[in-house]
């Protein structure tokens, strides 16, 4: 399998687009969400990060 750098840049671009939608559409709710995240313990944040990684790997395995 040949790695296409263009695919990586498309994926990064899509992530940035999706990450930017929420603060652009609703900055107040975005700010409140981050205030709530600041109240979480480190273990809880790590769990959410691990869950996101696991879901991403699962989706990639489904696609590839």
N, C-alpha and C positions, 0 to 999 in steps of 0.2 A: 504494500500500500504506500503510495507516494503522498507525502504531506504537502498540502497546498496552503501556502502562507496566506493567500487571498481569503481562504475559508476562515482562518483564524481572525483576520481583520474584520471580516463580516460579522463573526460572532461577537467580537469585542464591541463593534459598532452597535449591534442590536442590544447588547447588555447596557451600554450607555444610554441608548434611547429609552429602554424600559425603566432604567433607574432614574432617568430625568423626568419621566411623565408625572409621577406622583407629586414631587415638590413643585412642578410647574402648575399643575391643575389645582392643588390644594396645599399651599405652603403652611397654613395654620395647622391642619391635621398632620402634616409631615413633621412639623416641629413637636407637636404633642406626642407623636409616636416615638420620636427620639428621646423625649423626656421620660417616657415610660421605659424605654430600653435602658436608660441610664440607671433605673431603679433595680434592674435584674442583677442577679449574682453572676459571677464569672462562669460557673458551671452551667447555668441556664443558657447563657449566650453561646458557650461551646456546644451545647446540645443542639441549638438551632443551627449553628454552623455545620455541625456534623450531619444533621438531617438534610440540609441544603446540598451538601456534597454528595450524600448517598442518593438523593433524588436525581441530581445531575448525572451521576455515574449510571444510574438505572436508565434514565432517558437515553443516554448515549449508547448503552448496550442494546436498547430497543431499536435504535436507528441504524446502528452499524451492524 
